Amino acid sequence: MTRTQIGVTLPQFTSDPLELVDGAKRAEAAGLDSVWLFDHLWPLTGGKRRSMFEAWTAVANVAAATERVTVGTLVTRSSLRHPVMVAKMAATVTAIAPGRLIVGIGSGDSQSRSENSSFGLPYFEGERRVAQLESTVRVVRSYLHGPQLDHTDQFTTVAALPTNPAAHPAPEVWVGGRTAATVRVAGRCAERQPERQRSRD
């Protein structure tokens, strides 16, 4: 019988980092399976001046402050960071909390436009948004599963980049979204990855 797993989103909309960490510790002590953080640069409610912690620095903080609970992003927006930077951050958190990270990745939606524009970041629409999401997922998965990253497409070009630190075990990468196009991205990106080489030159 499959056991139902329960997780919670953390109190990320705050100016007190102790509140965020305390929420993770209380969830872990209560026996919950996972804790999650949103990936926005400002809250979608309450105005742009409302306090909010950035997702990936918060994930690293929570991972270091806990011992058992899974930590994850709900979901990492593919247009907010270069995909190799996302992969590098995921590998770093994996080193902090081996086997406890889930990397959720999504493209965002029309509500993301003003947020991206205000921070000087690109906003993709339609088929281009789907293609950029798929590019990001492929780059992140390739980086996390191999000793070297080589990737070229219309969004990202990386050649002979050593992956460091080694993400072992490689975290799960989930594709988040509501559309049929997003489901197809998840299917295309789900092919088996080669096992990470355990020794390096």
GROMACS elastic network, one bead per residue, 0.5 to 0.9 nm:
[ bonds ]
;  ai    aj funct       b0    kb
    5    32     6  0.75571   500
    5    33     6  0.58739   500
    5    34     6  0.79917   500
    6    31     6  0.89021   500
    6    32     6  0.56407   500
    6    33     6  0.54488   500
    6    34     6  0.66300   500
    6    35     6  0.89257   500
    7    27     6  0.81067   500
    7    32     6  0.57977   500
    7    33     6  0.54907   500
    7    35     6  0.53777   500
    7    36     6  0.73603   500
    7    70     6  0.86398   500
    8    24     6  0.88687   500
    8    27     6  0.76131   500
    8    32     6  0.79108   500
    8    33     6  0.86412   500
    8    34     6  0.65424   500
    8    35     6  0.50254   500
    8    36     6  0.61406   500
    8    37     6  0.88907   500
    9    12     6  0.81140   500
    9    34     6  0.86049   500
    9    35     6  0.55978   500
    9    37     6  0.57827   500
    9    38     6  0.77410   500
    9    74     6  0.83600   500
   10    13     6  0.86335   500
   10    19     6  0.89749   500
   10    20     6  0.62863   500
   10    21     6  0.84671   500
   10    23     6  0.60722   500
   10    24     6  0.67123   500
   10    27     6  0.89765   500
   10    35     6  0.64151   500
   10    36     6  0.60520   500
   10    37     6  0.60750   500
   10    38     6  0.86079   500
   11    14     6  0.67564   500
   11    19     6  0.69047   500
   11    20     6  0.54125   500
   11    21     6  0.87986   500
   11    23     6  0.66904   500
   11    24     6  0.88861   500
   11    37     6  0.84505   500
   12    15     6  0.84465   500
   12    17     6  0.84940   500
   12    19     6  0.83490   500
   12    20     6  0.60432   500
   12    37     6  0.69388   500
   12    38     6  0.77450   500
   12    51     6  0.83904   500
   12    52     6  0.57353   500
   12    53     6  0.57368   500
   12    54     6  0.83216   500
   12    55     6  0.82902   500
   12    58     6  0.83685   500
   13    16     6  0.89774   500
   13    20     6  0.87459   500
   13    42     6  0.88135   500
   13    43     6  0.72167   500
   13    50     6  0.73050   500
   13    51     6  0.55277   500
   13    53     6  0.66442   500
   14    17     6  0.74645   500
   14    19     6  0.75707   500
   14    20     6  0.77972   500
   14    50     6  0.78839   500
   14    51     6  0.51260   500
   14    52     6  0.54833   500
   14    53     6  0.71505   500
   15    19     6  0.84862   500
   15    50     6  0.87827   500
   15    51     6  0.54158   500
   15    52     6  0.66684   500
   15    53     6  0.74943   500
   16    19     6  0.55028   500
   16    20     6  0.70859   500
   17    20     6  0.52035   500
   17    21     6  0.64567   500
   17    22     6  0.85511   500
   17    53     6  0.81146   500
   17    58     6  0.85115   500
   18    21     6  0.51502   500
   18    22     6  0.58139   500
   18    23     6  0.83817   500
   19    22     6  0.50747   500
   19    23     6  0.61008   500
   19    24     6  0.87885   500
   20    23     6  0.52372   500
   20    24     6  0.66230   500
   20    25     6  0.89215   500
   20    53     6  0.89172   500
   20    58     6  0.81134   500
   20    62     6  0.78046   500
   21    24     6  0.51376   500
   21    25     6  0.62584   500
   21    26     6  0.86194   500
   21    58     6  0.86346   500
   21    61     6  0.74708   500
   21    62     6  0.57519   500
   21    65     6  0.68706   500
   21    66     6  0.85270   500
   22    25     6  0.50423   500
   22    26     6  0.60345   500
   22    27     6  0.84943   500
   23    26     6  0.51988   500
   23    27     6  0.61796   500
   23    28     6  0.86630   500
   23    35     6  0.88567   500
   24    27     6  0.51152   500
   24    28     6  0.62095   500
   24    29     6  0.86224   500
   24    34     6  0.87820   500
   24    35     6  0.65095   500
   24    62     6  0.65765   500
   24    63     6  0.89403   500
   24    65     6  0.80988   500
   24    66     6  0.72224   500
   24    69     6  0.82329   500
   24    71     6  0.89888   500
   25    28     6  0.50760   500
   25    29     6  0.60846   500
   25    30     6  0.85343   500
   25    62     6  0.83836   500
   25    65     6  0.74359   500
   25    66     6  0.62674   500
   25    67     6  0.89705   500
   25    69     6  0.87497   500
   26    29     6  0.50204   500
   26    30     6  0.60675   500
   26    31     6  0.87277   500
   26    32     6  0.89273   500
   27    30     6  0.51280   500
   27    31     6  0.65444   500
   27    32     6  0.54772   500
   27    33     6  0.81035   500
   27    34     6  0.78780   500
   27    35     6  0.73521   500
   27    69     6  0.80262   500
   28    31     6  0.52620   500
   28    32     6  0.55747   500
   28    33     6  0.72619   500
   28    34     6  0.78450   500
   28    35     6  0.84379   500
   28    66     6  0.73749   500
   28    67     6  0.81534   500
   28    68     6  0.69419   500
   28    69     6  0.56042   500
   28    70     6  0.89972   500
   29    32     6  0.75600   500
   31    69     6  0.82639   500
   32    35     6  0.80051   500
   32    69     6  0.71225   500
   33    68     6  0.82268   500
   33    69     6  0.54792   500
   33    70     6  0.61673   500
   33    71     6  0.89119   500
   34    68     6  0.89288   500
   34    69     6  0.52387   500
   34    71     6  0.56823   500
   34    72     6  0.75309   500
   34   100     6  0.87431   500
   35    62     6  0.88843   500
   35    69     6  0.70393   500
   35    70     6  0.62841   500
   35    71     6  0.50634   500
   35    72     6  0.64680   500
   35    73     6  0.86999   500
   36    59     6  0.81697   500
   36    70     6  0.84675   500
   36    71     6  0.58363   500
   36    73     6  0.54907   500
   36    74     6  0.60510   500
   36    75     6  0.86975   500
   37    54     6  0.88131   500
   37    55     6  0.58297   500
   37    56     6  0.83289   500
   37    58     6  0.78263   500
   37    59     6  0.71570   500
   37    71     6  0.81584   500
   37    72     6  0.64853   500
   37    73     6  0.50074   500
   37    74     6  0.56533   500
   37    75     6  0.76516   500
   37    76     6  0.89945   500
   38    54     6  0.83737   500
   38    55     6  0.61157   500
   38    72     6  0.89975   500
   38    73     6  0.60160   500
   38    75     6  0.60981   500
   38    76     6  0.74972   500
   39    42     6  0.89240   500
   39    54     6  0.69038   500
   39    55     6  0.51333   500
   39    56     6  0.78937   500
   39    73     6  0.67610   500
   39    74     6  0.66206   500
   39    75     6  0.59152   500
   39    76     6  0.53052   500
   39    77     6  0.62465   500
   39    80     6  0.87785   500
   40    43     6  0.64962   500
   40    44     6  0.80022   500
   40    52     6  0.83868   500
   40    53     6  0.87031   500
   40    54     6  0.70490   500
   40    55     6  0.72907   500
   40    76     6  0.84296   500
   40    77     6  0.77625   500
   40    80     6  0.86613   500
   40   112     6  0.84885   500
   40   115     6  0.80425   500
   41    48     6  0.89279   500
   41    52     6  0.73288   500
   41    53     6  0.77986   500
   41    54     6  0.62773   500
   41    55     6  0.83507   500
   41    80     6  0.88538   500
   41   115     6  0.71001   500
   41   116     6  0.86405   500
   41   119     6  0.84900   500
   42    45     6  0.86030   500
   42    47     6  0.79111   500
   42    48     6  0.56422   500
   42    49     6  0.76948   500
   42    50     6  0.72813   500
   42    51     6  0.75602   500
   42    52     6  0.61949   500
   42    53     6  0.84543   500
   42    54     6  0.85836   500
   42   115     6  0.73537   500
   43    46     6  0.67255   500
   43    47     6  0.68518   500
   43    48     6  0.66049   500
   43    49     6  0.86569   500
   43    50     6  0.68845   500
   43    51     6  0.78722   500
   43    52     6  0.66681   500
   44    47     6  0.71907   500
   44    48     6  0.79552   500
   44   111     6  0.80497   500
   44   112     6  0.88921   500
   45    48     6  0.81556   500
   45    50     6  0.84955   500
   46    49     6  0.79356   500
   46    50     6  0.61102   500
   47    50     6  0.56992   500
   48    51     6  0.81797   500
   49    52     6  0.88564   500
   52    55     6  0.89545   500
   53    56     6  0.89308   500
   53    57     6  0.80196   500
   53    58     6  0.66087   500
   54    57     6  0.60818   500
   54    58     6  0.61963   500
   54    59     6  0.87437   500
   55    58     6  0.51571   500
   55    59     6  0.60452   500
   55    60     6  0.87928   500
   55    73     6  0.70983   500
   55    76     6  0.79714   500
   56    60     6  0.62801   500
   56    61     6  0.85777   500
   56    73     6  0.78151   500
   56    76     6  0.84802   500
   56    86     6  0.85949   500
   56    89     6  0.73214   500
   56    90     6  0.84521   500
   56    93     6  0.88736   500
   57    60     6  0.52272   500
   57    61     6  0.63149   500
   57    62     6  0.87311   500
   57    89     6  0.87354   500
   58    62     6  0.60949   500
   58    63     6  0.84544   500
   59    62     6  0.51372   500
   59    63     6  0.59677   500
   59    64     6  0.85742   500
   59    71     6  0.67454   500
   59    72     6  0.70603   500
   59    73     6  0.76973   500
   59    93     6  0.76152   500
   59   101     6  0.89664   500
   60    63     6  0.50701   500
   60    64     6  0.62253   500
   60    65     6  0.86575   500
   60    71     6  0.89385   500
   60    89     6  0.84858   500
   60    90     6  0.89627   500
   60    92     6  0.80991   500
   60    93     6  0.55795   500
   60    96     6  0.75655   500
   60    97     6  0.86845   500
   61    64     6  0.52961   500
   61    65     6  0.62867   500
   61    66     6  0.88950   500
   62    65     6  0.50386   500
   62    66     6  0.62515   500
   62    71     6  0.75595   500
   63    66     6  0.55052   500
   63    67     6  0.75419   500
   63    69     6  0.83254   500
   63    70     6  0.81726   500
   63    71     6  0.65963   500
   63    93     6  0.69918   500
   63    94     6  0.88217   500
   63    96     6  0.66582   500
   63    97     6  0.58225   500
   63   100     6  0.79751   500
   63   101     6  0.83029   500
   64    67     6  0.76828   500
   64    93     6  0.84321   500
   64    96     6  0.61923   500
   64    97     6  0.69213   500
   66    69     6  0.67058   500
   66    97     6  0.85096   500
   67    70     6  0.89393   500
   67    97     6  0.76968   500
   67   100     6  0.89411   500
   68    97     6  0.86564   500
   68   100     6  0.73782   500
   69   100     6  0.67320   500
   70    97     6  0.87055   500
   70    99     6  0.79682   500
   70   101     6  0.57556   500
   70   102     6  0.73127   500
   71    97     6  0.88615   500
   71   100     6  0.60434   500
   71   101     6  0.50905   500
   71   102     6  0.63510   500
   71   103     6  0.87180   500
   72    75     6  0.79634   500
   72   100     6  0.83151   500
   72   101     6  0.56421   500
   72   103     6  0.57945   500
   72   104     6  0.67861   500
   73    76     6  0.56320   500
   73   101     6  0.87648   500
   73   102     6  0.69535   500
   73   103     6  0.58384   500
   73   104     6  0.52536   500
   73   105     6  0.76301   500
   74    77     6  0.88610   500
   74   103     6  0.82793   500
   74   104     6  0.58127   500
   74   105     6  0.76083   500
   74   106     6  0.84542   500
   74   176     6  0.79432   500
   75    78     6  0.89012   500
   75   103     6  0.75411   500
   75   105     6  0.50030   500
   75   106     6  0.57393   500
   75   107     6  0.87212   500
   75   108     6  0.86689   500
   75   174     6  0.86168   500
   75   175     6  0.82360   500
   75   176     6  0.65764   500
   76    79     6  0.88172   500
   76    80     6  0.81394   500
   76    86     6  0.84097   500
   76   103     6  0.72425   500
   76   104     6  0.57042   500
   76   106     6  0.60195   500
   76   107     6  0.81702   500
   76   108     6  0.88356   500
   76   176     6  0.88830   500
   77    80     6  0.57215   500
   77    81     6  0.78119   500
   77   104     6  0.86541   500
   77   105     6  0.59506   500
   77   106     6  0.52029   500
   77   107     6  0.54144   500
   77   108     6  0.59530   500
   77   133     6  0.85837   500
   78    81     6  0.66720   500
   78    82     6  0.79284   500
   78    83     6  0.71866   500
   78    86     6  0.87403   500
   78   105     6  0.63325   500
   78   106     6  0.59185   500
   78   107     6  0.52517   500
   78   108     6  0.76551   500
   78   132     6  0.73370   500
   78   133     6  0.57381   500
   78   134     6  0.89516   500
   78   135     6  0.89449   500
   78   136     6  0.61564   500
   78   137     6  0.81426   500
   79    82     6  0.74238   500
   79    83     6  0.84711   500
   79   106     6  0.89187   500
   79   107     6  0.68306   500
   79   108     6  0.81372   500
   79   116     6  0.79601   500
   79   121     6  0.72270   500
   79   122     6  0.65817   500
   79   123     6  0.68350   500
   79   124     6  0.78402   500
   79   129     6  0.87853   500
   79   132     6  0.78167   500
   79   133     6  0.79295   500
   79   136     6  0.85762   500
   80    83     6  0.89546   500
   80   116     6  0.72455   500
   80   121     6  0.66078   500
   80   122     6  0.79861   500
   81    84     6  0.83008   500
   81    85     6  0.65583   500
   81    86     6  0.65776   500
   81   121     6  0.86006   500
   82    85     6  0.53102   500
   82    86     6  0.65671   500
   82    87     6  0.89178   500
   82   136     6  0.80976   500
   82   156     6  0.83136   500
   83    87     6  0.62375   500
   83    88     6  0.85962   500
   83   135     6  0.82572   500
   83   136     6  0.52081   500
   83   137     6  0.78318   500
   83   138     6  0.89625   500
   83   139     6  0.62534   500
   83   140     6  0.61513   500
   83   156     6  0.80045   500
   84    88     6  0.60715   500
   84    89     6  0.85629   500
   84   136     6  0.82593   500
   84   139     6  0.66924   500
   84   140     6  0.64712   500
   84   143     6  0.74883   500
   84   156     6  0.88739   500
   84   158     6  0.85468   500
   85    89     6  0.61271   500
   85    90     6  0.85048   500
   85   140     6  0.87575   500
   86    89     6  0.51888   500
   86    90     6  0.61427   500
   86    91     6  0.86227   500
   86   136     6  0.87550   500
   86   140     6  0.68441   500
   87    90     6  0.50164   500
   87    91     6  0.61178   500
   87    92     6  0.85703   500
   87   139     6  0.76309   500
   87   141     6  0.76818   500
   87   142     6  0.88227   500
   87   143     6  0.62318   500
   87   144     6  0.65677   500
   87   163     6  0.89282   500
   88    91     6  0.51038   500
   88    92     6  0.61994   500
   88    93     6  0.87428   500
   88   140     6  0.84257   500
   88   143     6  0.79995   500
   88   144     6  0.83092   500
   88   163     6  0.77781   500
   88   164     6  0.73462   500
   88   165     6  0.76817   500
   89    92     6  0.50071   500
   89    93     6  0.62350   500
   89    94     6  0.85196   500
   90    93     6  0.51725   500
   90    94     6  0.60865   500
   90    95     6  0.86793   500
   90   101     6  0.77803   500
   90   102     6  0.87066   500
   90   103     6  0.71892   500
   90   140     6  0.85485   500
   90   144     6  0.79723   500
   90   167     6  0.77920   500
   90   171     6  0.77712   500
   91    95     6  0.63481   500
   91    96     6  0.87993   500
   91   143     6  0.86675   500
   91   144     6  0.66674   500
   91   163     6  0.85922   500
   91   164     6  0.74170   500
   91   165     6  0.59980   500
   91   166     6  0.64928   500
   91   168     6  0.81969   500
   91   170     6  0.78621   500
   91   171     6  0.81818   500
   92    95     6  0.51373   500
   92    96     6  0.64797   500
   92    97     6  0.87536   500
   92   164     6  0.83969   500
   92   165     6  0.64157   500
   92   166     6  0.83967   500
   92   167     6  0.75332   500
   93    97     6  0.59905   500
   93    98     6  0.77581   500
   93   100     6  0.87694   500
   93   101     6  0.72279   500
   93   167     6  0.86626   500
   94    97     6  0.50153   500
   94    99     6  0.67511   500
   94   100     6  0.71404   500
   94   101     6  0.63221   500
   94   165     6  0.88371   500
   94   166     6  0.85424   500
   94   167     6  0.58054   500
   94   168     6  0.71048   500
   94   169     6  0.76612   500
   94   170     6  0.75167   500
   94   171     6  0.69951   500
   95    98     6  0.55985   500
   95    99     6  0.89809   500
   95   165     6  0.72930   500
   95   166     6  0.77442   500
   95   167     6  0.66609   500
   95   168     6  0.76171   500
   97   100     6  0.55705   500
   97   101     6  0.71041   500
   98   101     6  0.73547   500
   98   167     6  0.80926   500
   98   168     6  0.68980   500
   98   169     6  0.65344   500
   98   170     6  0.84718   500
   98   171     6  0.82684   500
   99   102     6  0.86848   500
   99   168     6  0.77625   500
   99   169     6  0.59253   500
   99   170     6  0.75348   500
   99   171     6  0.64938   500
   99   172     6  0.89420   500
  100   171     6  0.74998   500
  101   170     6  0.87822   500
  101   171     6  0.55514   500
  101   172     6  0.71480   500
  102   171     6  0.56923   500
  102   172     6  0.50961   500
  102   173     6  0.60858   500
  102   174     6  0.72177   500
  103   171     6  0.68631   500
  103   172     6  0.61385   500
  103   174     6  0.60407   500
  103   175     6  0.85345   500
  104   172     6  0.82566   500
  104   173     6  0.57960   500
  104   175     6  0.57931   500
  104   176     6  0.63391   500
  105   133     6  0.78252   500
  105   136     6  0.82555   500
  105   137     6  0.70396   500
  105   173     6  0.72797   500
  105   174     6  0.61189   500
  105   175     6  0.50557   500
  105   176     6  0.57771   500
  105   177     6  0.86839   500
  106   133     6  0.66080   500
  106   137     6  0.88391   500
  106   174     6  0.85649   500
  106   175     6  0.58770   500
  106   177     6  0.60682   500
  106   182     6  0.83098   500
  107   124     6  0.84897   500
  107   129     6  0.65901   500
  107   130     6  0.71260   500
  107   132     6  0.78413   500
  107   133     6  0.55518   500
  107   176     6  0.79855   500
  107   177     6  0.75766   500
  107   182     6  0.87005   500
  108   111     6  0.75727   500
  108   112     6  0.59185   500
  108   113     6  0.86719   500
  108   129     6  0.87547   500
  108   177     6  0.80795   500
  109   112     6  0.55024   500
  109   113     6  0.74721   500
  109   125     6  0.84746   500
  110   113     6  0.55818   500
  110   114     6  0.84781   500
  110   125     6  0.83112   500
  111   114     6  0.69860   500
  111   115     6  0.77862   500
  112   115     6  0.52827   500
  112   116     6  0.61550   500
  112   117     6  0.85951   500
  112   123     6  0.77603   500
  113   116     6  0.53383   500
  113   117     6  0.61427   500
  113   118     6  0.86254   500
  113   122     6  0.85764   500
  113   123     6  0.59314   500
  113   124     6  0.84625   500
  114   117     6  0.50488   500
  114   118     6  0.59937   500
  114   119     6  0.86543   500
  114   123     6  0.88232   500
  115   118     6  0.53135   500
  115   119     6  0.65174   500
  115   120     6  0.87545   500
  115   121     6  0.83757   500
  116   119     6  0.53839   500
  116   120     6  0.61911   500
  116   122     6  0.62283   500
  116   123     6  0.61326   500
  117   120     6  0.50020   500
  117   121     6  0.56551   500
  117   122     6  0.68533   500
  117   123     6  0.72044   500
  118   121     6  0.75621   500
  123   129     6  0.78940   500
  124   127     6  0.84709   500
  124   128     6  0.59369   500
  124   130     6  0.83597   500
  124   132     6  0.76810   500
  125   128     6  0.56973   500
  125   130     6  0.79827   500
  126   129     6  0.54511   500
  126   130     6  0.67623   500
  126   131     6  0.89277   500
  127   130     6  0.51228   500
  127   131     6  0.61753   500
  127   132     6  0.86078   500
  127   181     6  0.87127   500
  128   132     6  0.60557   500
  128   133     6  0.85454   500
  129   132     6  0.51297   500
  129   133     6  0.62111   500
  129   134     6  0.87133   500
  130   133     6  0.51320   500
  130   134     6  0.63150   500
  130   135     6  0.86852   500
  130   181     6  0.69488   500
  130   182     6  0.68676   500
  130   185     6  0.76350   500
  131   134     6  0.51390   500
  131   135     6  0.61755   500
  131   136     6  0.86847   500
  131   155     6  0.87590   500
  131   185     6  0.84200   500
  132   135     6  0.50236   500
  132   136     6  0.62217   500
  132   137     6  0.86976   500
  132   154     6  0.84868   500
  132   155     6  0.66395   500
  133   136     6  0.51702   500
  133   137     6  0.62619   500
  133   138     6  0.86688   500
  133   175     6  0.87821   500
  133   182     6  0.84083   500
  133   185     6  0.79113   500
  134   137     6  0.51473   500
  134   138     6  0.61480   500
  134   139     6  0.85994   500
  134   182     6  0.85644   500
  134   185     6  0.58278   500
  134   186     6  0.80377   500
  134   188     6  0.84867   500
  134   189     6  0.73659   500
  135   138     6  0.52487   500
  135   139     6  0.62027   500
  135   140     6  0.86607   500
  135   153     6  0.73755   500
  135   154     6  0.85574   500
  135   155     6  0.70070   500
  135   156     6  0.74914   500
  136   139     6  0.51971   500
  136   140     6  0.61301   500
  136   141     6  0.85560   500
  136   155     6  0.85282   500
  136   156     6  0.83116   500
  137   140     6  0.52394   500
  137   141     6  0.60686   500
  137   142     6  0.84444   500
  137   173     6  0.76904   500
  137   174     6  0.86257   500
  137   175     6  0.76716   500
  137   185     6  0.86827   500
  137   186     6  0.86171   500
  137   189     6  0.71322   500
  138   141     6  0.52578   500
  138   142     6  0.59684   500
  138   143     6  0.84780   500
  138   151     6  0.86114   500
  138   189     6  0.64127   500
  139   142     6  0.52113   500
  139   143     6  0.60929   500
  139   144     6  0.86091   500
  139   149     6  0.77966   500
  139   150     6  0.85945   500
  139   151     6  0.68473   500
  139   156     6  0.82961   500
  140   143     6  0.52346   500
  140   144     6  0.61948   500
  140   145     6  0.86785   500
  140   173     6  0.81341   500
  141   144     6  0.51699   500
  141   145     6  0.61197   500
  141   146     6  0.86132   500
  141   170     6  0.86126   500
  141   171     6  0.89049   500
  141   172     6  0.86366   500
  141   173     6  0.69206   500
  141   189     6  0.84887   500
  141   193     6  0.79658   500
  142   145     6  0.52958   500
  142   146     6  0.60763   500
  142   148     6  0.82441   500
  142   149     6  0.64146   500
  142   150     6  0.83393   500
  142   151     6  0.85475   500
  142   193     6  0.75755   500
  143   146     6  0.57358   500
  143   147     6  0.74550   500
  143   148     6  0.67913   500
  143   149     6  0.54909   500
  143   150     6  0.86775   500
  143   161     6  0.87772   500
  143   162     6  0.85271   500
  143   163     6  0.60616   500
  143   164     6  0.89424   500
  143   167     6  0.86751   500
  144   147     6  0.82636   500
  144   163     6  0.74521   500
  144   166     6  0.74082   500
  144   167     6  0.56306   500
  144   168     6  0.82176   500
  144   169     6  0.89520   500
  144   170     6  0.57218   500
  144   171     6  0.75222   500
  144   196     6  0.81808   500
  145   148     6  0.88013   500
  145   163     6  0.89208   500
  145   166     6  0.85687   500
  145   167     6  0.73299   500
  145   168     6  0.84112   500
  145   169     6  0.88324   500
  145   170     6  0.61872   500
  145   193     6  0.65150   500
  145   194     6  0.67128   500
  145   195     6  0.64806   500
  145   196     6  0.51701   500
  145   197     6  0.85105   500
  146   149     6  0.69891   500
  146   162     6  0.86914   500
  146   163     6  0.70860   500
  146   166     6  0.83713   500
  146   167     6  0.88273   500
  146   193     6  0.84277   500
  146   194     6  0.72163   500
  146   195     6  0.72222   500
  146   197     6  0.67182   500
  147   161     6  0.85038   500
  147   162     6  0.59118   500
  147   163     6  0.53319   500
  147   164     6  0.79398   500
  147   166     6  0.75213   500
  147   196     6  0.65937   500
  147   197     6  0.63886   500
  147   198     6  0.86580   500
  147   200     6  0.75959   500
  148   159     6  0.85881   500
  148   160     6  0.59421   500
  148   161     6  0.53135   500
  148   163     6  0.53436   500
  148   164     6  0.88887   500
  149   158     6  0.68082   500
  149   159     6  0.65417   500
  149   160     6  0.57198   500
  149   162     6  0.63712   500
  149   163     6  0.67650   500
  150   157     6  0.77720   500
  150   158     6  0.54038   500
  150   160     6  0.54476   500
  150   161     6  0.66958   500
  151   156     6  0.69847   500
  151   157     6  0.55747   500
  151   158     6  0.51652   500
  151   159     6  0.64760   500
  151   160     6  0.87813   500
  152   155     6  0.78025   500
  152   156     6  0.57487   500
  152   158     6  0.63445   500
  152   159     6  0.79848   500
  153   156     6  0.55447   500
  153   157     6  0.62977   500
  154   157     6  0.78686   500
  158   161     6  0.66527   500
  163   166     6  0.63591   500
  163   167     6  0.84500   500
  164   167     6  0.77930   500
  165   168     6  0.89065   500
  166   169     6  0.85547   500
  166   170     6  0.83187   500
  166   196     6  0.84707   500
  166   198     6  0.86280   500
  167   171     6  0.72744   500
  167   196     6  0.85521   500
  168   171     6  0.77201   500
  168   196     6  0.78456   500
  168   198     6  0.86806   500
  169   196     6  0.87217   500
  170   173     6  0.89097   500
  170   196     6  0.82585   500
  174   186     6  0.76781   500
  175   182     6  0.73703   500
  175   183     6  0.77983   500
  175   185     6  0.77072   500
  175   186     6  0.56444   500
  176   182     6  0.73230   500
  176   183     6  0.83024   500
  176   186     6  0.84067   500
  177   180     6  0.85881   500
  177   181     6  0.87935   500
  177   182     6  0.57460   500
  177   183     6  0.74080   500
  178   181     6  0.85063   500
  178   182     6  0.68334   500
  178   183     6  0.77292   500
  179   182     6  0.52912   500
  179   183     6  0.65839   500
  179   184     6  0.88670   500
  180   183     6  0.50482   500
  180   184     6  0.62975   500
  180   185     6  0.87441   500
  181   184     6  0.50905   500
  181   185     6  0.63555   500
  181   186     6  0.88289   500
  182   186     6  0.63724   500
  182   187     6  0.87303   500
  183   186     6  0.50975   500
  183   187     6  0.63399   500
  183   188     6  0.87734   500
  184   188     6  0.61657   500
  184   189     6  0.85482   500
  185   188     6  0.51919   500
  185   189     6  0.60944   500
  185   190     6  0.85093   500
  186   189     6  0.52428   500
  186   190     6  0.60390   500
  187   190     6  0.52500   500
  187   191     6  0.76998   500
  188   191     6  0.67544   500
  189   192     6  0.86620   500
  190   193     6  0.82981   500
  193   196     6  0.85663   500
  194   197     6  0.86673   500
  195   198     6  0.86482   500
  196   199     6  0.88942   500
  197   200     6  0.71317   500
